[in-house]
């Protein structure tokens, strides 16, 4: 769930602070945000290479 929320840029504070699953949620969220960053960097590289 965290990864999907990271991809959508919507953090769920309740899940993030859950004592049992919060750590896994936050790691998944960060993984999703990093994937978005890498994707945008790839698109930026393609666009800049066309110039």
mmCIF file as gemmi writes it, N, C-alpha and C atoms, coordinates in Angstrom:
data_model
loop_
_atom_site.group_PDB
_atom_site.id
_atom_site.type_symbol
_atom_site.label_atom_id
_atom_site.label_alt_id
_atom_site.label_comp_id
_atom_site.label_asym_id
_atom_site.label_entity_id
_atom_site.label_seq_id
_atom_site.pdbx_PDB_ins_code
_atom_site.Cartn_x
_atom_site.Cartn_y
_atom_site.Cartn_z
_atom_site.occupancy
_atom_site.B_iso_or_equiv
_atom_site.pdbx_formal_charge
_atom_site.auth_seq_id
_atom_site.auth_asym_id
_atom_site.pdbx_PDB_model_num
ATOM 1 N N . UNK Axp A 1 ? 0.813 -1.189 0 1 0 ? 1 A 1
ATOM 2 C CA . UNK Axp A 1 ? 0 0 0 1 0 ? 1 A 1
ATOM 3 C C . UNK Axp A 1 ? 0.864 1.263 0 1 0 ? 1 A 1
ATOM 4 N N . UNK Axp A 2 ? 1.965 1.249 0.715 1 0 ? 2 A 1
ATOM 5 C CA . UNK Axp A 2 ? 2.824 2.425 0.775 1 0 ? 2 A 1
ATOM 6 C C . UNK Axp A 2 ? 3.39 2.801 -0.581 1 0 ? 2 A 1
ATOM 7 N N . UNK Axp A 3 ? 3.8 1.8 -1.343 1 0 ? 3 A 1
ATOM 8 C CA . UNK Axp A 3 ? 4.376 2.066 -2.666 1 0 ? 3 A 1
ATOM 9 C C . UNK Axp A 3 ? 3.341 2.7 -3.589 1 0 ? 3 A 1
ATOM 10 N N . UNK Axp A 4 ? 2.132 2.166 -3.57 1 0 ? 4 A 1
ATOM 11 C CA . UNK Axp A 4 ? 1.058 2.724 -4.401 1 0 ? 4 A 1
ATOM 12 C C . UNK Axp A 4 ? 0.745 4.16 -3.99 1 0 ? 4 A 1
ATOM 13 N N . UNK Axp A 5 ? 0.727 4.423 -2.69 1 0 ? 5 A 1
ATOM 14 C CA . UNK Axp A 5 ? 0.495 5.785 -2.219 1 0 ? 5 A 1
ATOM 15 C C . UNK Axp A 5 ? 1.647 6.695 -2.624 1 0 ? 5 A 1
ATOM 16 N N . UNK Axp A 6 ? 2.865 6.173 -2.604 1 0 ? 6 A 1
ATOM 17 C CA . UNK Axp A 6 ? 4.022 6.957 -3.03 1 0 ? 6 A 1
ATOM 18 C C . UNK Axp A 6 ? 3.945 7.324 -4.497 1 0 ? 6 A 1
ATOM 19 N N . UNK Axp A 7 ? 3.525 6.368 -5.316 1 0 ? 7 A 1
ATOM 20 C CA . UNK Axp A 7 ? 3.373 6.641 -6.748 1 0 ? 7 A 1
ATOM 21 C C . UNK Axp A 7 ? 2.302 7.699 -6.993 1 0 ? 7 A 1
ATOM 22 N N . UNK Axp A 8 ? 1.264 7.686 -6.165 1 0 ? 8 A 1
ATOM 23 C CA . UNK Axp A 8 ? 0.169 8.648 -6.305 1 0 ? 8 A 1
ATOM 24 C C . UNK Axp A 8 ? 0.442 9.948 -5.546 1 0 ? 8 A 1
ATOM 25 N N . UNK Axp A 9 ? 1.548 10 -4.812 1 0 ? 9 A 1
ATOM 26 C CA . UNK Axp A 9 ? 1.923 11.174 -3.999 1 0 ? 9 A 1
ATOM 27 C C . UNK Axp A 9 ? 0.866 11.502 -2.952 1 0 ? 9 A 1
ATOM 28 N N . UNK Axp A 10 ? 0.294 10.455 -2.36 1 0 ? 10 A 1
ATOM 29 C CA . UNK Axp A 10 ? -0.699 10.639 -1.302 1 0 ? 10 A 1
ATOM 30 C C . UNK Axp A 10 ? -0.289 9.829 -0.084 1 0 ? 10 A 1
ATOM 31 N N . UNK Axp A 11 ? 0.25 10.479 0.912 1 0 ? 11 A 1
ATOM 32 C CA . UNK Axp A 11 ? 0.704 9.799 2.124 1 0 ? 11 A 1
ATOM 33 C C . UNK Axp A 11 ? -0.461 9.651 3.092 1 0 ? 11 A 1
ATOM 34 N N . UNK Axp A 12 ? -0.613 8.47 3.658 1 0 ? 12 A 1
ATOM 35 C CA . UNK Axp A 12 ? -1.652 8.194 4.644 1 0 ? 12 A 1
ATOM 36 C C . UNK Axp A 12 ? -1.006 8.259 6.027 1 0 ? 12 A 1
ATOM 37 N N . UNK Axp A 13 ? -1.276 9.321 6.757 1 0 ? 13 A 1
ATOM 38 C CA . UNK Axp A 13 ? -0.647 9.522 8.065 1 0 ? 13 A 1
ATOM 39 C C . UNK Axp A 13 ? -1.015 8.415 9.045 1 0 ? 13 A 1
ATOM 40 N N . UNK Axp A 14 ? -2.224 7.903 8.959 1 0 ? 14 A 1
ATOM 41 C CA . UNK Axp A 14 ? -2.647 6.82 9.848 1 0 ? 14 A 1
ATOM 42 C C . UNK Axp A 14 ? -1.833 5.562 9.64 1 0 ? 14 A 1
ATOM 43 N N . UNK Axp A 15 ? -1.647 5.189 8.404 1 0 ? 15 A 1
ATOM 44 C CA . UNK Axp A 15 ? -0.838 4.003 8.1 1 0 ? 15 A 1
ATOM 45 C C . UNK Axp A 15 ? 0.629 4.245 8.433 1 0 ? 15 A 1
ATOM 46 N N . UNK Axp A 16 ? 1.109 5.447 8.176 1 0 ? 16 A 1
ATOM 47 C CA . UNK Axp A 16 ? 2.516 5.763 8.409 1 0 ? 16 A 1
ATOM 48 C C . UNK Axp A 16 ? 2.878 5.69 9.888 1 0 ? 16 A 1
ATOM 49 N N . UNK Axp A 17 ? 1.928 5.968 10.771 1 0 ? 17 A 1
ATOM 50 C CA . UNK Axp A 17 ? 2.204 5.951 12.209 1 0 ? 17 A 1
ATOM 51 C C . UNK Axp A 17 ? 1.731 4.679 12.894 1 0 ? 17 A 1
ATOM 52 N N . UNK Axp A 18 ? 1.18 3.74 12.147 1 0 ? 18 A 1
ATOM 53 C CA . UNK Axp A 18 ? 0.728 2.473 12.724 1 0 ? 18 A 1
ATOM 54 C C . UNK Axp A 18 ? 1.913 1.755 13.368 1 0 ? 18 A 1
ATOM 55 N N . UNK Axp A 19 ? 1.778 1.33 14.638 1 0 ? 19 A 1
ATOM 56 C CA . UNK Axp A 19 ? 2.911 0.695 15.315 1 0 ? 19 A 1
ATOM 57 C C . UNK Axp A 19 ? 3.359 -0.62 14.668 1 0 ? 19 A 1
ATOM 58 N N . UNK Axp A 20 ? 2.439 -1.357 14.091 1 0 ? 20 A 1
ATOM 59 C CA . UNK Axp A 20 ? 2.788 -2.664 13.521 1 0 ? 20 A 1
ATOM 60 C C . UNK Axp A 20 ? 3.287 -2.566 12.085 1 0 ? 20 A 1
ATOM 61 N N . UNK Axp A 21 ? 2.695 -1.703 11.298 1 0 ? 21 A 1
ATOM 62 C CA . UNK Axp A 21 ? 2.994 -1.673 9.868 1 0 ? 21 A 1
ATOM 63 C C . UNK Axp A 21 ? 3.557 -0.344 9.366 1 0 ? 21 A 1
ATOM 64 N N . UNK Axp A 22 ? 3.677 0.642 10.239 1 0 ? 22 A 1
ATOM 65 C CA . UNK Axp A 22 ? 4.11 1.975 9.826 1 0 ? 22 A 1
ATOM 66 C C . UNK Axp A 22 ? 5.466 2.005 9.15 1 0 ? 22 A 1
ATOM 67 N N . UNK Axp A 23 ? 6.424 1.25 9.692 1 0 ? 23 A 1
ATOM 68 C CA . UNK Axp A 23 ? 7.771 1.249 9.112 1 0 ? 23 A 1
ATOM 69 C C . UNK Axp A 23 ? 7.739 0.714 7.681 1 0 ? 23 A 1
ATOM 70 N N . UNK Axp A 24 ? 7.057 -0.398 7.465 1 0 ? 24 A 1
ATOM 71 C CA . UNK Axp A 24 ? 6.954 -0.97 6.119 1 0 ? 24 A 1
ATOM 72 C C . UNK Axp A 24 ? 6.223 -0.019 5.173 1 0 ? 24 A 1
ATOM 73 N N . UNK Axp A 25 ? 5.188 0.633 5.679 1 0 ? 25 A 1
ATOM 74 C CA . UNK Axp A 25 ? 4.44 1.588 4.855 1 0 ? 25 A 1
ATOM 75 C C . UNK Axp A 25 ? 5.348 2.729 4.413 1 0 ? 25 A 1
ATOM 76 N N . UNK Axp A 26 ? 6.108 3.29 5.345 1 0 ? 26 A 1
ATOM 77 C CA . UNK Axp A 26 ? 6.984 4.422 5.023 1 0 ? 26 A 1
ATOM 78 C C . UNK Axp A 26 ? 8.067 4.028 4.03 1 0 ? 26 A 1
ATOM 79 N N . UNK Axp A 27 ? 8.614 2.83 4.165 1 0 ? 27 A 1
ATOM 80 C CA . UNK Axp A 27 ? 9.623 2.346 3.211 1 0 ? 27 A 1
ATOM 81 C C . UNK Axp A 27 ? 8.992 2.183 1.83 1 0 ? 27 A 1
ATOM 82 N N . UNK Axp A 28 ? 7.802 1.611 1.77 1 0 ? 28 A 1
ATOM 83 C CA . UNK Axp A 28 ? 7.096 1.459 0.498 1 0 ? 28 A 1
ATOM 84 C C . UNK Axp A 28 ? 6.774 2.8 -0.128 1 0 ? 28 A 1
ATOM 85 N N . UNK Axp A 29 ? 6.36 3.755 0.704 1 0 ? 29 A 1
ATOM 86 C CA . UNK Axp A 29 ? 6.054 5.097 0.207 1 0 ? 29 A 1
ATOM 87 C C . UNK Axp A 29 ? 7.297 5.72 -0.42 1 0 ? 29 A 1
ATOM 88 N N . UNK Axp A 30 ? 8.42 5.609 0.263 1 0 ? 30 A 1
ATOM 89 C CA . UNK Axp A 30 ? 9.673 6.161 -0.261 1 0 ? 30 A 1
ATOM 90 C C . UNK Axp A 30 ? 10.073 5.467 -1.563 1 0 ? 30 A 1
ATOM 91 N N . UNK Axp A 31 ? 9.91 4.149 -1.631 1 0 ? 31 A 1
ATOM 92 C CA . UNK Axp A 31 ? 10.204 3.42 -2.874 1 0 ? 31 A 1
ATOM 93 C C . UNK Axp A 31 ? 9.363 3.958 -4.033 1 0 ? 31 A 1
ATOM 94 N N . UNK Axp A 32 ? 8.094 4.214 -3.776 1 0 ? 32 A 1
ATOM 95 C CA . UNK Axp A 32 ? 7.216 4.758 -4.814 1 0 ? 32 A 1
ATOM 96 C C . UNK Axp A 32 ? 7.644 6.14 -5.265 1 0 ? 32 A 1
ATOM 97 N N . UNK Axp A 33 ? 8.018 6.992 -4.319 1 0 ? 33 A 1
ATOM 98 C CA . UNK Axp A 33 ? 8.462 8.343 -4.673 1 0 ? 33 A 1
ATOM 99 C C . UNK Axp A 33 ? 9.758 8.297 -5.472 1 0 ? 33 A 1
ATOM 100 N N . UNK Axp A 34 ? 10.677 7.39 -5.098 1 0 ? 34 A 1
ATOM 101 C CA . UNK Axp A 34 ? 11.93 7.257 -5.844 1 0 ? 34 A 1
ATOM 102 C C . UNK Axp A 34 ? 11.675 6.787 -7.27 1 0 ? 34 A 1
ATOM 103 N N . UNK Axp A 35 ? 10.719 5.888 -7.435 1 0 ? 35 A 1
ATOM 104 C CA . UNK Axp A 35 ? 10.389 5.415 -8.781 1 0 ? 35 A 1
ATOM 105 C C . UNK Axp A 35 ? 9.86 6.558 -9.644 1 0 ? 35 A 1
ATOM 106 N N . UNK Axp A 36 ? 9.017 7.404 -9.07 1 0 ? 36 A 1
ATOM 107 C CA . UNK Axp A 36 ? 8.507 8.567 -9.805 1 0 ? 36 A 1
ATOM 108 C C . UNK Axp A 36 ? 9.667 9.489 -10.181 1 0 ? 36 A 1
ATOM 109 N N . UNK Axp A 37 ? 10.581 9.731 -9.252 1 0 ? 37 A 1
ATOM 110 C CA . UNK Axp A 37 ? 11.735 10.59 -9.521 1 0 ? 37 A 1
ATOM 111 C C . UNK Axp A 37 ? 12.565 10.038 -10.676 1 0 ? 37 A 1
ATOM 112 N N . UNK Axp A 38 ? 12.834 8.733 -10.642 1 0 ? 38 A 1
ATOM 113 C CA . UNK Axp A 38 ? 13.633 8.111 -11.713 1 0 ? 38 A 1
ATOM 114 C C . UNK Axp A 38 ? 12.922 8.191 -13.059 1 0 ? 38 A 1
ATOM 115 N N . UNK Axp A 39 ? 11.609 7.989 -13.041 1 0 ? 39 A 1
ATOM 116 C CA . UNK Axp A 39 ? 10.845 8.064 -14.283 1 0 ? 39 A 1
ATOM 117 C C . UNK Axp A 39 ? 10.916 9.477 -14.868 1 0 ? 39 A 1
ATOM 118 N N . UNK Axp A 40 ? 10.721 10.479 -14.026 1 0 ? 40 A 1
ATOM 119 C CA . UNK Axp A 40 ? 10.776 11.863 -14.499 1 0 ? 40 A 1
ATOM 120 C C . UNK Axp A 40 ? 12.178 12.23 -14.977 1 0 ? 40 A 1
ATOM 121 N N . UNK Axp A 41 ? 13.202 11.722 -14.31 1 0 ? 41 A 1
ATOM 122 C CA . UNK Axp A 41 ? 14.577 11.975 -14.752 1 0 ? 41 A 1
ATOM 123 C C . UNK Axp A 41 ? 14.81 11.357 -16.125 1 0 ? 41 A 1
ATOM 124 N N . UNK Axp A 42 ? 14.255 10.167 -16.359 1 0 ? 42 A 1
ATOM 125 C CA . UNK Axp A 42 ? 14.383 9.523 -17.666 1 0 ? 42 A 1
ATOM 126 C C . UNK Axp A 42 ? 13.688 10.31 -18.759 1 0 ? 42 A 1
ATOM 127 N N . UNK Axp A 43 ? 12.498 10.798 -18.461 1 0 ? 43 A 1
ATOM 128 C CA . UNK Axp A 43 ? 11.761 11.611 -19.434 1 0 ? 43 A 1
ATOM 129 C C . UNK Axp A 43 ? 12.528 12.898 -19.719 1 0 ? 43 A 1
ATOM 130 N N . UNK Axp A 44 ? 13.048 13.521 -18.672 1 0 ? 44 A 1
ATOM 131 C CA . UNK Axp A 44 ? 13.817 14.759 -18.832 1 0 ? 44 A 1
ATOM 132 C C . UNK Axp A 44 ? 15.031 14.523 -19.719 1 0 ? 44 A 1
ATOM 133 N N . UNK Axp A 45 ? 15.705 13.4 -19.532 1 0 ? 45 A 1
ATOM 134 C CA . UNK Axp A 45 ? 16.887 13.069 -20.336 1 0 ? 45 A 1
ATOM 135 C C . UNK Axp A 45 ? 16.506 12.892 -21.807 1 0 ? 45 A 1
ATOM 136 N N . UNK Axp A 46 ? 15.398 12.212 -22.063 1 0 ? 46 A 1
ATOM 137 C CA . UNK Axp A 46 ? 14.935 12.011 -23.439 1 0 ? 46 A 1
ATOM 138 C C . UNK Axp A 46 ? 14.627 13.351 -24.098 1 0 ? 46 A 1
ATOM 139 N N . UNK Axp A 47 ? 13.929 14.217 -23.379 1 0 ? 47 A 1
ATOM 140 C CA . UNK Axp A 47 ? 13.55 15.522 -23.924 1 0 ? 47 A 1
ATOM 141 C C . UNK Axp A 47 ? 14.789 16.374 -24.186 1 0 ? 47 A 1
ATOM 142 N N . UNK Axp A 48 ? 15.729 16.372 -23.267 1 0 ? 48 A 1
ATOM 143 C CA . UNK Axp A 48 ? 16.939 17.184 -23.432 1 0 ? 48 A 1
ATOM 144 C C . UNK Axp A 48 ? 17.832 16.65 -24.545 1 0 ? 48 A 1
ATOM 145 N N . UNK Axp A 49 ? 17.846 15.341 -24.76 1 0 ? 49 A 1
ATOM 146 C CA . UNK Axp A 49 ? 18.655 14.751 -25.823 1 0 ? 49 A 1
ATOM 147 C C . UNK Axp A 49 ? 18.116 15.082 -27.206 1 0 ? 49 A 1
ATOM 148 N N . UNK Axp A 50 ? 16.833 15.402 -27.313 1 0 ? 50 A 1
ATOM 149 C CA . UNK Axp A 50 ? 16.23 15.75 -28.602 1 0 ? 50 A 1
ATOM 150 C C . UNK Axp A 50 ? 16.639 17.135 -29.082 1 0 ? 50 A 1
ATOM 151 N N . UNK Axp A 51 ? 17.151 17.958 -28.197 1 0 ? 51 A 1
ATOM 152 C CA . UNK Axp A 51 ? 17.522 19.335 -28.579 1 0 ? 51 A 1
ATOM 153 C C . UNK Axp A 51 ? 18.716 19.388 -29.439 1 0 ? 51 A 1
